């Protein structure tokens, strides 16, 4: 849901201003402050402008996640803004990050080069993910895309794949719940569309000068 908290976080993340957002929305400067303070509601006609200005359909890519061999460097070595970004074909209201799938152990469901979008923060206890596929980070720092299975003792899990040997008896530091999967072909089409949009915008600005 698009609300004041999400807008405030997006302003901070993008470094954009309330005045710039008001201009994009076509409203007076004080309207954004009123939305953030709860005095004013967001109109349906304003949502598209807010999404576009605050890049709410853009997700940072935080590296690769291994469907097969482990992926390093560790999570802490990735800059907070990520190493790139992917634009979704729709806005997403939650705090999310993306990883590129590397390897073929999760074929046929996930192919090398696909991108998975996951929730930035782990929202549920480990036990709720048993039997589900997720991006995981081990206590030792490696990242995988695997199915999480209950281990022999509390807090320990087994990680399984369609086409690789299980990784048994490991402890997880983080579970990234998958909310969107983008096949690599779709990503290429979306990037092509974004590049085309950028070229058109550039031509439009040049013609105004």
FIPA-442001 format. One record per residue: residue in one letter; x, y, z of N, C-alpha, C in turn. Coordinates in Angstrom, 2 decimals, padded with zeros to 5 digits, always signed. Layout:
N
+------+---------+---------+---------+---------+---------+---------+---------+---------+---------+
| rest |     n.x |     n.y |     n.z |    ca.x |    ca.y |    ca.z |     c.x |     c.y |     c.z |
+------+---------+---------+---------+---------+---------+---------+---------+---------+---------+
|    a |       X |       Y |       Z |       X |       Y |       Z |       X |       Y |       Z |
...
+------+---------+---------+---------+---------+---------+---------+---------+---------+---------+
! end
This chain:
209
+------+---------+---------+---------+---------+---------+---------+---------+---------+---------+
| rest |     n.x |     n.y |     n.z |    ca.x |    ca.y |    ca.z |     c.x |     c.y |     c.z |
+------+---------+---------+---------+---------+---------+---------+---------+---------+---------+
|    x | +000.84 | -001.19 | +000.00 | +000.00 | +000.00 | +000.00 | +000.88 | +001.24 | +000.00 |
|    x | +000.51 | +002.21 | -000.79 | +001.25 | +003.48 | -000.86 | +000.80 | +004.36 | +000.30 |
|    x | +001.73 | +004.62 | +001.23 | +001.39 | +005.44 | +002.39 | +002.52 | +006.42 | +002.70 |
|    x | +002.32 | +007.22 | +003.76 | +003.28 | +008.26 | +004.09 | +004.65 | +007.67 | +004.45 |
|    x | +004.65 | +006.54 | +005.17 | +005.91 | +005.92 | +005.58 | +006.73 | +005.50 | +004.37 |
|    x | +006.07 | +004.88 | +003.39 | +006.75 | +004.44 | +002.17 | +007.31 | +005.63 | +001.39 |
|    x | +006.52 | +006.70 | +001.29 | +006.97 | +007.90 | +000.58 | +008.18 | +008.51 | +001.28 |
|    x | +008.13 | +008.57 | +002.61 | +009.25 | +009.14 | +003.37 | +010.52 | +008.32 | +003.17 |
|    x | +010.40 | +007.00 | +003.21 | +011.56 | +006.13 | +003.00 | +012.11 | +006.29 | +001.59 |
|    x | +011.20 | +006.41 | +000.61 | +011.62 | +006.54 | -000.78 | +012.32 | +007.89 | -001.02 |
|    x | +011.84 | +008.94 | -000.39 | +012.51 | +010.24 | -000.50 | +013.94 | +010.16 | +000.04 |
|    x | +014.08 | +009.48 | +001.18 | +015.40 | +009.32 | +001.79 | +016.30 | +008.45 | +000.92 |
|    x | +015.74 | +007.35 | +000.39 | +016.54 | +006.42 | -000.41 | +017.04 | +007.07 | -001.70 |
|    x | +016.17 | +007.83 | -002.36 | +016.53 | +008.42 | -003.65 | +017.24 | +009.76 | -003.52 |
|    x | +017.16 | +010.38 | -002.33 | +017.75 | +011.71 | -002.15 | +016.95 | +012.80 | -002.82 |
|    x | +015.72 | +012.50 | -003.20 | +014.88 | +013.50 | -003.87 | +014.12 | +014.34 | -002.85 |
|    x | +013.59 | +015.45 | -003.30 | +012.98 | +016.42 | -002.39 | +011.46 | +016.37 | -002.41 |
|    x | +010.88 | +016.88 | -001.32 | +009.42 | +016.99 | -001.27 | +008.92 | +017.99 | -002.31 |
|    x | +009.72 | +019.04 | -002.54 | +009.33 | +020.02 | -003.54 | +009.31 | +019.41 | -004.94 |
|    x | +010.31 | +018.57 | -005.23 | +010.34 | +017.90 | -006.54 | +009.18 | +016.95 | -006.71 |
|    x | +008.82 | +016.26 | -005.63 | +007.68 | +015.34 | -005.68 | +006.39 | +016.12 | -005.91 |
|    x | +006.24 | +017.24 | -005.22 | +005.04 | +018.06 | -005.40 | +004.91 | +018.53 | -006.84 |
|    x | +006.04 | +018.92 | -007.43 | +006.03 | +019.36 | -008.83 | +005.63 | +018.22 | -009.76 |
|    x | +006.17 | +017.03 | -009.50 | +005.83 | +015.86 | -010.32 | +004.35 | +015.51 | -010.21 |
|    x | +003.79 | +015.75 | -009.02 | +002.37 | +015.44 | -008.79 | +001.46 | +016.53 | -009.32 |
|    x | +002.03 | +017.72 | -009.57 | +001.22 | +018.85 | -010.02 | +000.40 | +019.47 | -008.91 |
|    x | +000.99 | +019.48 | -007.69 | +000.28 | +020.05 | -006.54 | +001.14 | +021.14 | -005.92 |
|    x | +000.56 | +021.92 | -005.02 | +001.33 | +022.97 | -004.35 | +002.38 | +022.35 | -003.44 |
|    x | +003.42 | +023.10 | -003.11 | +004.58 | +022.58 | -002.38 | +004.22 | +021.96 | -001.02 |
|    x | +003.26 | +022.56 | -000.32 | +002.93 | +022.07 | +001.02 | +002.13 | +020.77 | +001.04 |
|    x | +001.63 | +020.34 | -000.11 | +000.76 | +019.15 | -000.15 | +001.50 | +017.88 | +000.27 |
|    x | +002.76 | +017.77 | -000.11 | +003.52 | +016.56 | +000.25 | +003.73 | +016.50 | +001.77 |
|    x | +004.06 | +017.63 | +002.38 | +004.22 | +017.67 | +003.84 | +002.91 | +017.29 | +004.53 |
|    x | +001.78 | +017.71 | +003.97 | +000.48 | +017.35 | +004.54 | +000.23 | +015.85 | +004.43 |
|    x | +000.66 | +015.24 | +003.30 | +000.51 | +013.79 | +003.14 | +001.36 | +013.06 | +004.17 |
|    x | +002.60 | +013.51 | +004.36 | +003.52 | +012.86 | +005.29 | +003.06 | +012.99 | +006.73 |
|    x | +002.36 | +014.06 | +007.04 | +001.88 | +014.26 | +008.41 | +000.49 | +013.67 | +008.65 |
|    x | -000.12 | +013.13 | +007.59 | -001.43 | +012.49 | +007.74 | -002.61 | +013.42 | +007.59 |
|    x | -002.36 | +014.68 | +007.26 | -003.45 | +015.66 | +007.12 | -004.19 | +015.46 | +005.80 |
|    x | -003.45 | +015.05 | +004.77 | -004.02 | +014.94 | +003.42 | -003.87 | +013.52 | +002.90 |
|    x | -004.87 | +013.03 | +002.21 | -004.83 | +011.70 | +001.61 | -004.28 | +011.77 | +000.18 |
|    x | -003.70 | +010.68 | -000.26 | -003.20 | +010.59 | -001.63 | -004.38 | +010.30 | -002.56 |
|    x | -004.48 | +011.06 | -003.65 | -005.55 | +010.85 | -004.62 | -005.12 | +009.76 | -005.61 |
|    x | -006.10 | +009.02 | -006.10 | -005.80 | +007.95 | -007.06 | -005.08 | +008.47 | -008.29 |
|    x | -005.42 | +009.68 | -008.70 | -004.81 | +010.27 | -009.90 | -003.35 | +010.66 | -009.69 |
|    x | -002.90 | +010.67 | -008.42 | -001.53 | +011.08 | -008.10 | -000.57 | +009.90 | -007.97 |
|    x | -001.11 | +008.69 | -007.91 | -000.28 | +007.51 | -007.61 | +000.80 | +007.29 | -008.66 |
|    x | +000.44 | +007.34 | -009.95 | +001.41 | +007.07 | -011.02 | +002.58 | +008.05 | -010.96 |
|    x | +002.29 | +009.32 | -010.71 | +003.35 | +010.33 | -010.64 | +004.27 | +010.07 | -009.46 |
|    x | +003.71 | +009.64 | -008.33 | +004.52 | +009.34 | -007.14 | +005.41 | +008.13 | -007.41 |
|    x | +004.84 | +007.09 | -008.00 | +005.59 | +005.86 | -008.30 | +006.76 | +006.17 | -009.22 |
|    x | +006.51 | +006.97 | -010.27 | +007.56 | +007.26 | -011.24 | +008.65 | +008.14 | -010.63 |
|    x | +008.26 | +009.19 | -009.92 | +009.24 | +010.12 | -009.37 | +010.11 | +009.45 | -008.30 |
|    x | +009.50 | +008.62 | -007.46 | +010.23 | +008.00 | -006.36 | +010.81 | +006.63 | -006.72 |
|    x | +010.68 | +006.25 | -008.01 | +011.27 | +005.01 | -008.51 | +010.82 | +003.79 | -007.69 |
|    x | +009.52 | +003.73 | -007.43 | +009.00 | +002.65 | -006.59 | +008.88 | +001.32 | -007.34 |
|    x | +009.17 | +001.32 | -008.63 | +009.20 | +000.06 | -009.37 | +010.64 | -000.38 | -009.63 |
|    x | +011.62 | +000.32 | -009.03 | +013.03 | +000.00 | -009.20 | +013.56 | -000.68 | -007.95 |
|    x | +014.25 | -001.81 | -008.13 | +014.76 | -002.60 | -007.01 | +016.27 | -002.74 | -007.15 |
|    x | +017.05 | -002.48 | -006.07 | +018.50 | -002.64 | -006.16 | +018.91 | -004.10 | -006.24 |
|    x | +019.87 | -004.40 | -007.10 | +020.41 | -005.76 | -007.21 | +021.61 | -005.86 | -006.28 |
|    x | +021.53 | -006.77 | -005.31 | +022.55 | -006.88 | -004.26 | +023.60 | -007.94 | -004.55 |
|    x | +023.67 | -008.41 | -005.79 | +024.67 | -009.42 | -006.14 | +024.00 | -010.65 | -006.71 |
|    x | +024.71 | -011.77 | -006.61 | +024.20 | -013.04 | -007.13 | +023.85 | -013.98 | -005.99 |
|    x | +022.96 | -014.90 | -006.26 | +022.61 | -015.92 | -005.29 | +022.81 | -017.27 | -005.97 |
|    x | +023.49 | -018.18 | -005.28 | +023.93 | -019.41 | -005.90 | +022.87 | -020.49 | -005.96 |
|    x | +022.55 | -020.92 | -007.18 | +021.74 | -022.12 | -007.38 | +022.73 | -023.20 | -007.82 |
|    x | +023.51 | -023.67 | -006.87 | +024.62 | -024.57 | -007.16 | +025.75 | -024.22 | -006.23 |
|    x | +026.84 | -023.67 | -006.76 | +027.97 | -023.28 | -005.93 | +027.61 | -022.04 | -005.08 |
|    x | +028.31 | -021.90 | -003.95 | +028.06 | -020.74 | -003.09 | +028.53 | -019.47 | -003.78 |
|    x | +027.93 | -018.35 | -003.39 | +028.28 | -017.05 | -003.96 | +028.90 | -016.17 | -002.88 |
|    x | +030.04 | -015.64 | -003.16 | +030.68 | -014.65 | -002.32 | +031.04 | -013.47 | -003.23 |
|    x | +031.33 | -012.25 | -002.80 | +031.64 | -011.85 | -001.45 | +030.44 | -011.87 | -000.52 |
|    x | +030.75 | -011.74 | +000.76 | +029.70 | -011.75 | +001.76 | +028.80 | -010.53 | +001.59 |
|    x | +027.63 | -010.64 | +002.18 | +026.62 | -009.58 | +002.07 | +027.16 | -008.23 | +002.51 |
|    x | +027.99 | -008.21 | +003.56 | +028.48 | -006.96 | +004.11 | +029.38 | -006.20 | +003.15 |
|    x | +029.93 | -006.87 | +002.15 | +030.83 | -006.22 | +001.21 | +030.09 | -005.55 | +000.05 |
|    x | +028.80 | -005.75 | -000.03 | +028.00 | -005.13 | -001.08 | +027.57 | -003.75 | -000.61 |
|    x | +027.76 | -002.69 | -001.40 | +027.33 | -001.36 | -000.96 | +025.83 | -001.31 | -000.71 |
|    x | +025.38 | -000.46 | +000.21 | +023.95 | -000.41 | +000.57 | +023.03 | -000.18 | -000.62 |
|    x | +023.52 | +000.58 | -001.62 | +022.67 | +000.86 | -002.79 | +022.69 | -000.28 | -003.80 |
|    x | +023.51 | -001.34 | -003.54 | +023.56 | -002.47 | -004.44 | +024.58 | -002.27 | -005.55 |
|    x | +024.62 | -003.20 | -006.49 | +025.58 | -003.13 | -007.59 | +024.90 | -002.84 | -008.93 |
|    x | +023.64 | -002.52 | -008.88 | +022.86 | -002.22 | -010.07 | +021.40 | -002.17 | -009.67 |
|    x | +020.53 | -002.21 | -010.64 | +019.10 | -002.20 | -010.33 | +018.32 | -002.87 | -011.45 |
|    x | +017.12 | -003.30 | -011.10 | +016.21 | -003.86 | -012.08 | +014.87 | -003.15 | -011.92 |
|    x | +014.25 | -002.82 | -013.05 | +012.95 | -002.14 | -013.00 | +011.85 | -003.16 | -013.23 |
|    x | +010.91 | -003.20 | -012.29 | +009.78 | -004.12 | -012.39 | +008.71 | -003.52 | -013.30 |
|    x | +007.86 | -004.37 | -013.87 | +006.79 | -003.86 | -014.71 | +005.60 | -003.34 | -013.91 |
|    x | +005.79 | -003.21 | -012.59 | +004.72 | -002.74 | -011.71 | +005.38 | -002.19 | -010.45 |
|    x | +004.71 | -001.30 | -009.70 | +005.28 | -000.80 | -008.44 | +005.21 | -001.86 | -007.36 |
|    x | +006.15 | -001.80 | -006.43 | +006.13 | -002.73 | -005.31 | +006.22 | -001.90 | -004.03 |
|    x | +005.33 | -002.16 | -003.10 | +005.17 | -001.26 | -001.97 | +006.05 | -001.63 | -000.78 |
|    x | +006.64 | -002.80 | -000.77 | +007.47 | -003.23 | +000.35 | +008.95 | -002.95 | +000.07 |
|    x | +009.78 | -002.96 | +001.14 | +011.22 | -002.81 | +000.98 | +011.79 | -004.12 | +000.45 |
|    x | +012.31 | -004.09 | -000.76 | +012.79 | -005.31 | -001.41 | +014.18 | -005.10 | -002.00 |
|    x | +014.86 | -006.22 | -002.22 | +016.15 | -006.24 | -002.91 | +016.11 | -007.39 | -003.91 |
|    x | +017.06 | -007.40 | -004.84 | +017.05 | -008.42 | -005.88 | +018.40 | -009.12 | -005.94 |
|    x | +018.36 | -010.36 | -006.43 | +019.58 | -011.14 | -006.66 | +019.47 | -011.82 | -008.02 |
|    x | +020.60 | -011.90 | -008.71 | +020.65 | -012.65 | -009.96 | +020.99 | -014.10 | -009.65 |
|    x | +020.24 | -015.02 | -010.23 | +020.46 | -016.45 | -010.01 | +021.69 | -016.89 | -010.80 |
|    x | +022.58 | -017.59 | -010.11 | +023.80 | -018.09 | -010.75 | +023.89 | -019.60 | -010.53 |
|    x | +023.85 | -020.37 | -011.62 | +023.91 | -021.82 | -011.51 | +022.64 | -022.47 | -012.02 |
|    x | +022.66 | -023.79 | -012.09 | +021.52 | -024.51 | -012.67 | +020.94 | -025.58 | -011.76 |
|    x | +021.26 | -025.54 | -010.46 | +020.78 | -026.60 | -009.58 | +019.29 | -026.50 | -009.28 |
|    x | +018.67 | -025.35 | -009.62 | +017.24 | -025.19 | -009.36 | +016.41 | -025.26 | -010.65 |
|    x | +017.04 | -025.72 | -011.74 | +016.27 | -025.99 | -012.96 | +015.25 | -027.09 | -012.68 |
|    x | +014.06 | -027.04 | -013.30 | +013.64 | -026.12 | -014.37 | +012.95 | -024.85 | -013.87 |
|    x | +012.81 | -024.70 | -012.54 | +012.05 | -023.56 | -012.02 | +012.82 | -022.25 | -012.13 |
|    x | +014.11 | -022.28 | -011.85 | +014.94 | -021.08 | -011.90 | +016.12 | -021.35 | -012.83 |
|    x | +016.34 | -020.44 | -013.79 | +017.44 | -020.58 | -014.73 | +018.55 | -019.61 | -014.39 |
|    x | +019.75 | -019.95 | -014.81 | +020.89 | -019.05 | -014.66 | +020.58 | -017.71 | -015.35 |
|    x | +020.71 | -016.62 | -014.62 | +020.41 | -015.29 | -015.18 | +019.05 | -014.75 | -014.81 |
|    x | +018.18 | -015.60 | -014.25 | +016.91 | -015.08 | -013.73 | +017.20 | -014.14 | -012.56 |
|    x | +016.24 | -013.30 | -012.21 | +016.38 | -012.43 | -011.04 | +015.23 | -012.71 | -010.08 |
|    x | +015.57 | -012.87 | -008.82 | +014.54 | -013.02 | -007.80 | +014.51 | -011.75 | -006.95 |
|    x | +013.32 | -011.27 | -006.66 | +013.12 | -010.12 | -005.79 | +012.62 | -010.65 | -004.45 |
|    x | +013.32 | -010.27 | -003.38 | +012.99 | -010.78 | -002.05 | +012.78 | -009.62 | -001.09 |
|    x | +012.09 | -009.89 | +000.02 | +011.92 | -008.87 | +001.05 | +013.26 | -008.64 | +001.73 |
|    x | +013.60 | -007.36 | +001.92 | +014.90 | -007.00 | +002.49 | +015.07 | -007.58 | +003.90 |
|    x | +014.04 | -007.50 | +004.70 | +014.10 | -007.99 | +006.07 | +013.35 | -009.33 | +006.17 |
|    x | +013.87 | -010.23 | +006.98 | +013.17 | -011.50 | +007.22 | +011.94 | -011.22 | +008.05 |
|    x | +010.78 | -011.55 | +007.52 | +009.52 | -011.15 | +008.14 | +008.87 | -012.24 | +008.99 |
|    x | +009.36 | -013.48 | +008.89 | +008.73 | -014.60 | +009.60 | +009.80 | -015.49 | +010.21 |
|    x | +009.44 | -016.27 | +011.23 | +010.43 | -017.17 | +011.84 | +010.89 | -018.25 | +010.87 |
|    x | +012.07 | -018.79 | +011.14 | +012.67 | -019.80 | +010.26 | +011.74 | -020.97 | +010.00 |
|    x | +011.06 | -021.43 | +011.02 | +010.22 | -022.63 | +010.89 | +009.11 | -022.45 | +009.86 |
|    x | +008.69 | -021.21 | +009.60 | +007.60 | -020.98 | +008.63 | +008.07 | -021.18 | +007.19 |
|    x | +009.40 | -021.28 | +006.98 | +009.93 | -021.44 | +005.62 | +010.25 | -022.89 | +005.27 |
|    x | +010.03 | -023.83 | +006.20 | +010.34 | -025.22 | +005.89 | +009.52 | -025.69 | +004.68 |
|    x | +010.20 | -026.28 | +003.71 | +009.55 | -026.75 | +002.49 | +009.42 | -025.70 | +001.40 |
|    x | +009.92 | -024.47 | +001.66 | +009.81 | -023.38 | +000.69 | +011.18 | -023.03 | +000.10 |
|    x | +011.16 | -022.51 | -001.14 | +012.37 | -021.98 | -001.75 | +012.57 | -020.55 | -001.27 |
|    x | +013.83 | -020.19 | -001.05 | +014.14 | -018.84 | -000.60 | +015.60 | -018.54 | -000.88 |
|    x | +015.93 | -017.26 | -000.88 | +017.34 | -016.85 | -000.86 | +017.77 | -016.92 | +000.60 |
|    x | +018.94 | -017.49 | +000.84 | +019.42 | -017.62 | +002.22 | +020.87 | -017.16 | +002.31 |
|    x | +021.22 | -016.67 | +003.48 | +022.62 | -016.38 | +003.78 | +023.02 | -017.18 | +005.01 |
|    x | +024.08 | -017.97 | +004.88 | +024.56 | -018.79 | +005.97 | +025.31 | -017.94 | +006.99 |
|    x | +025.45 | -018.47 | +008.20 | +026.24 | -017.79 | +009.22 | +027.65 | -017.53 | +008.72 |
|    x | +028.15 | -018.42 | +007.85 | +029.51 | -018.30 | +007.32 | +029.60 | -017.33 | +006.14 |
|    x | +028.46 | -016.77 | +005.69 | +028.47 | -015.71 | +004.69 | +028.03 | -016.10 | +003.29 |
|    x | +028.00 | -017.41 | +002.94 | +027.63 | -017.80 | +001.59 | +026.15 | -017.56 | +001.33 |
|    x | +025.82 | -017.27 | +000.07 | +024.42 | -017.06 | -000.31 | +023.98 | -018.15 | -001.27 |
|    x | +022.75 | -018.63 | -001.10 | +022.20 | -019.68 | -001.95 | +020.74 | -019.39 | -002.26 |
|    x | +020.28 | -019.99 | -003.34 | +018.85 | -020.12 | -003.63 | +018.54 | -021.60 | -003.46 |
|    x | +017.82 | -021.95 | -002.41 | +017.59 | -023.35 | -002.08 | +016.21 | -023.54 | -001.46 |
|    x | +015.81 | -024.81 | -001.34 | +014.63 | -025.16 | -000.55 | +015.08 | -025.45 | +000.87 |
|    x | +014.41 | -024.84 | +001.84 | +014.78 | -024.99 | +003.25 | +014.03 | -026.17 | +003.86 |
|    x | +014.76 | -027.10 | +004.44 | +014.17 | -028.25 | +005.10 | +014.60 | -028.28 | +006.56 |
|    x | +013.76 | -028.82 | +007.41 | +014.07 | -028.92 | +008.84 | +015.32 | -029.78 | +009.07 |
|    x | +016.22 | -029.33 | +009.94 | +017.42 | -030.09 | +010.27 | +017.20 | -031.02 | +011.46 |
|    x | +018.27 | -031.64 | +011.89 | +018.16 | -032.62 | +012.98 | +018.04 | -031.97 | +014.35 |
|    x | +018.41 | -030.72 | +014.46 | +018.33 | -030.03 | +015.75 | +017.76 | -028.63 | +015.55 |
|    x | +017.23 | -028.00 | +016.60 | +016.65 | -026.67 | +016.48 | +017.65 | -025.65 | +015.94 |
|    x | +017.20 | -024.80 | +015.00 | +018.04 | -023.77 | +014.44 | +018.97 | -024.24 | +013.34 |
|    x | +018.94 | -025.53 | +013.04 | +019.78 | -026.10 | +011.98 | +018.88 | -026.57 | +010.85 |
|    x | +019.29 | -026.32 | +009.61 | +018.47 | -026.70 | +008.45 | +019.28 | -027.47 | +007.43 |
|    x | +018.57 | -028.11 | +006.53 | +019.15 | -028.72 | +005.35 | +018.68 | -027.91 | +004.14 |
|    x | +019.56 | -027.67 | +003.19 | +019.23 | -026.92 | +001.98 | +019.26 | -027.87 | +000.80 |
|    x | +018.14 | -027.96 | +000.08 | +018.04 | -028.91 | -001.02 | +017.79 | -028.19 | -002.34 |
|    x | +018.12 | -028.87 | -003.44 | +017.93 | -028.35 | -004.79 | +017.33 | -029.44 | -005.65 |
|    x | +016.90 | -029.06 | -006.85 | +016.38 | -030.04 | -007.80 | +017.50 | -030.91 | -008.38 |
|    x | +018.69 | -030.29 | -008.59 | +019.75 | -030.96 | -009.34 | +021.11 | -030.92 | -008.66 |
|    x | +021.15 | -030.93 | -007.34 | +022.43 | -030.91 | -006.64 | +022.27 | -031.62 | -005.30 |
|    x | +023.40 | -032.03 | -004.73 | +023.37 | -032.69 | -003.43 | +022.93 | -031.71 | -002.36 |
|    x | +022.21 | -032.19 | -001.33 | +021.77 | -031.29 | -000.27 | +022.95 | -030.78 | +000.56 |
|    x | +022.76 | -029.63 | +001.14 | +023.73 | -029.07 | +002.10 | +023.09 | -029.25 | +003.47 |
|    x | +023.62 | -030.14 | +004.26 | +022.97 | -030.53 | +005.51 | +023.62 | -029.89 | +006.73 |
|    x | +022.78 | -029.65 | +007.74 | +023.27 | -029.23 | +009.04 | +023.91 | -027.85 | +009.08 |
|    x | +023.27 | -026.85 | +008.45 | +023.82 | -025.50 | +008.46 | +022.90 | -024.54 | +009.21 |
|    x | +023.48 | -023.45 | +009.68 | +022.70 | -022.41 | +010.36 | +022.59 | -021.19 | +009.45 |
|    x | +021.41 | -020.59 | +009.44 | +021.15 | -019.44 | +008.58 | +021.19 | -018.14 | +009.37 |
|    x | +021.72 | -017.12 | +008.72 | +021.71 | -015.78 | +009.29 | +020.51 | -014.98 | +008.81 |
|    x | +020.04 | -015.30 | +007.60 | +018.95 | -014.51 | +007.00 | +018.23 | -015.36 | +005.97 |
|    x | +016.91 | -015.17 | +005.90 | +016.09 | -015.81 | +004.88 | +015.40 | -014.71 | +004.08 |
|    x | +015.61 | -014.70 | +002.76 | +014.98 | -013.73 | +001.88 | +013.76 | -014.35 | +001.23 |
|    x | +012.61 | -013.99 | +001.71 | +011.34 | -014.53 | +001.18 | +011.12 | -014.00 | -000.24 |
|    x | +010.90 | -014.89 | -001.18 | +010.74 | -014.51 | -002.58 | +009.35 | -013.93 | -002.82 |
|    x | +009.31 | -012.73 | -003.43 | +008.00 | -012.15 | -003.74 | +007.77 | -012.02 | -005.25 |
|    x | +008.86 | -011.96 | -006.04 | +008.72 | -011.85 | -007.50 | +009.90 | -012.59 | -008.13 |
|    x | +009.63 | -013.30 | -009.22 | +010.69 | -013.92 | -010.01 | +010.60 | -013.36 | -011.43 |
|    x | +011.74 | -012.89 | -011.94 | +011.78 | -012.33 | -013.30 | +012.68 | -013.21 | -014.17 |
|    x | +012.11 | -013.90 | -015.16 | +012.95 | -014.67 | -016.09 | +013.91 | -013.76 | -016.83 |
|    x | +015.09 | -014.27 | -017.18 | +016.11 | -013.43 | -017.79 | +015.65 | -012.78 | -019.10 |
|    x | +014.81 | -013.49 | -019.88 | +014.29 | -012.91 | -021.12 | +013.43 | -011.69 | -020.84 |
|    x | +012.62 | -011.75 | -019.80 | +011.77 | -010.62 | -019.45 | +012.62 | -009.44 | -018.98 |
|    x | +013.69 | -009.73 | -018.23 | +014.58 | -008.67 | -017.76 | +015.19 | -007.92 | -018.94 |
|    x | +015.64 | -008.67 | -019.95 | +016.22 | -008.03 | -021.13 | +015.22 | -007.14 | -021.84 |
|    x | +013.96 | -007.60 | -021.91 | +012.93 | -006.78 | -022.57 | +012.64 | -005.52 | -021.76 |
|    x | +012.58 | -005.66 | -020.42 | +012.32 | -004.51 | -019.56 | +013.45 | -003.50 | -019.65 |
|    x | +014.70 | -003.99 | -019.69 | +015.84 | -003.08 | -019.78 | +015.84 | -002.36 | -021.12 |
|    x | +015.44 | -003.08 | -022.17 | +015.34 | -002.45 | -023.48 | +014.28 | -001.37 | -023.50 |
|    x | +013.17 | -001.63 | -022.84 | +012.09 | -000.65 | -022.78 | +012.51 | +000.58 | -021.98 |
|    x | +013.25 | +000.34 | -020.85 | +013.73 | +001.44 | -020.02 | +014.73 | +002.30 | -020.79 |
|    x | +015.63 | +001.66 | -021.52 | +016.62 | +002.39 | -022.32 | +015.94 | +003.23 | -023.39 |
|    x | +014.91 | +002.66 | -024.02 | +014.17 | +003.39 | -025.05 | +013.47 | +004.60 | -024.46 |
|    x | +012.90 | +004.42 | -023.25 | +012.23 | +005.53 | -022.57 | +013.22 | +006.64 | -022.25 |
|    x | +014.43 | +006.23 | -021.81 | +015.46 | +007.20 | -021.48 | +015.91 | +007.99 | -022.70 |
|    x | +016.04 | +007.31 | -023.86 | +016.44 | +008.00 | -025.09 | +015.37 | +009.00 | -025.53 |
|    x | +014.10 | +008.61 | -025.40 | +013.01 | +009.52 | -025.78 | +012.99 | +010.74 | -024.87 |
|    x | +013.22 | +010.50 | -023.54 | +013.24 | +011.62 | -022.60 | +014.38 | +012.58 | -022.92 |
|    x | +015.54 | +011.99 | -023.29 | +016.69 | +012.81 | -023.65 | +016.44 | +013.67 | -024.86 |
|    x | +015.78 | +013.08 | -025.87 | +015.45 | +013.83 | -027.09 | +014.47 | +014.95 | -026.77 |
|    x | +013.51 | +014.65 | -025.87 | +012.52 | +015.66 | -025.51 | +013.16 | +016.84 | -024.82 |
|    x | +014.13 | +016.57 | -023.91 | +014.81 | +017.65 | -023.20 | +015.65 | +018.46 | -024.17 |
|    x | +016.28 | +017.77 | -025.14 | +017.12 | +018.47 | -026.11 | +016.29 | +019.40 | -026.98 |
|    x | +015.10 | +018.98 | -027.33 | +014.24 | +019.79 | -028.20 | +013.69 | +021.01 | -027.48 |
|    x | +013.66 | +020.95 | -026.13 | +013.16 | +022.09 | -025.34 | +014.18 | +023.20 | -025.25 |
|    x | +015.48 | +022.84 | -025.46 | +016.53 | +023.84 | -025.29 | +016.59 | +024.79 | -026.50 |
+------+---------+---------+---------+---------+---------+---------+---------+---------+---------+
! end
